[in-house]
């Protein structure tokens, strides 16, 4: 019996030894004797630091916060343009933001001081965004009730789901800045408005009222040449676009509404707008001036995660109020606009996105019948595909991006390559281009062909 | 009788040898992993911190980012409940990202929802979230290091322990989904904080290392308030320092919505 037990014991011990011998070599990191030291705070010798050494006061909420940048930006046309200067952009800019927020109120003043070498007029024109001063924001924000925010004054607003394609975002755009190669943040121009936002568990409501019309900073010919439908040729500084802008306070006001809700990460929204076409979209033939006809827009959108990427769809009906039947050749026809997009990070720091955008003329028959002009009428459908590729390199300090609008129905395209490099936390350099091409001189992007340009900028940020 | 005693003794010895060879500990691996996950990412019902991040590249150039981070946990059945969370990251510096907000709704069972708010454009941008092991704001930390890696994505084994640490080897269930073939984590026995982690590539070479540099007990919760992540291949490293850490602040869930992207919740960011 004793012998048996001894054997049994030996067997058990051996099986353990065998187990140990069968075990593979320990992988790196698992060898004995490399236990880390305990960090400060967990060792018995060093007591944990007193709590107040871990208290820092983030400056921005304690005092008024001043941030901004100084920038030099210069560009050149890559094609000869008989109607414009060879540099679409050449400027020094100081951007300063002054901001302060309390719990229930705050203010923001954001202004740009510009030394411009291209247009050469220093008179301030806030609507066009020309002159030595561009007041981008001067707003007050307050929370009168727990369920309500109010923001009033000059402000930048954005909503909708498109990537550089806008359907229900009827806030003013600065197309000139966008085309000449200013930073993309200058695509959004300010509105003078009151914005009231209401929040509840059923849905949220955003409402704004602008007592006077805030138009786009549209193409005037001062920096960008365009297709002149009256003269049936390209024009620029020789024919600055003359407009009749709705200018009466309160009578020519704008209203916008968004009702939105986030359902488990899916953002649903419906929109309404009452105002005017944001860029000239009609003609007063008698006076020879471009007009901003009445416009109402109704739309909806959805955005959310789809197959590990972001999918979005947006719809809008553009009701051209001054030409409901679509027979008036001096007013732009009503349109149905549709957008579907998808964006995905296909590899680390490498993102691609695609969008399909469609514009359909509502009363095409009426439009075609009444159309007057030398160039062919617009097609019933305008299709645009957009593509975005973004690659981040060197610890995300270099950003390479390419955005392209490709329009098979008009046979034209617009490509925006860009690269930026953050030299340090304060210095950034950037270079890029705006390349337009069109088979026809009168198509949407084709008319800007001679404005194709390259630009370069250097920027130094500051904060106090 | 003597026989029985011998039998009992020998049997206990062999049993002991058998058990120690296997696990050697009363706590299960599963419990260690859960407690470590809890200690790292789920302290209290919510939390906030002011974070300084210093990134040093291979040429010793330094970049600094400062942000406030707010965290909200979905209430669960018990203290060990570690599931969905919401994060709100408000940037102070550098100046080019000042007042930008990054928001995440972290889902354990599906893809996260992520948003970025760009104040200059008033733009609420949606960003895709399939790449969780991508650099967090240009640092050596990954998104997953900041908000936690799903513990079910790896198998865990306790490879050894001493008086201070449990040493866990973590192997991905889906090796193609990640860049590491395994990582070793040193879990502090008393606090369940991860004090060190080493990541190994497919050739068994260490290429990434995390080390906790300072612990502070805040409101009774042991917290790592200073840590470093090194990217050995690139020669860069990032130091994270947490200040103004506070737990159970009573942060409401509604902060993590579009409203507060556009209008920063000053009360909770102070």
Interface residues (C-beta under 8 A of the other chain):
Chain A: X1 X2 X5 X6 X8 X9 X12 X13 X15 X16 X19 X20 X26 X27 X28 X29 X30 X32 X35 X36 X38 X39 X40 X41 X42 X48 X49 X51 X54 X55 X56 X58 X59 X60 X61 X65 X67 X68 X69 X99 X101 X102 X103 X106 X141 X143 X149 X155 X156 X157 X158 X159 X184 X185 X187 X188 X197 X199 X204 X260 X262 X265 X267 X303 X304 X305 X308 X309 X310 X312 X343 X344 X345 X347 X348 X349 X351 X392 X394 X395 X396 X397 X422 X424 X425 X426 X428 X461 X462 X463
Chain B: X3 X6 X7 X10 X13 X14 X17 X18 X21 X50 X52 X55 X57 X61 X63 X64 X66 X68 X92 X93 X94 X95 X96 X98 X99 X105 X110 X111 X113 X118 X120 X121 X122 X123 X124 X126 X127 X128 X129 X130 X131 X133 X134 X135 X137 X138 X139 X159 X160 X162 X164 X165 X167 X169 X182 X184 X186 X188 X190 X191 X193 X195 X196 X198 X200 X204 X205 X206 X211 X212 X213 X214 X215 X216 X217 X218 X222 X224 X225 X226 X236 X242 X243 X244 X245 X254 X257 X258 X259 X262 X263 X264 X266 X267 X269 X270
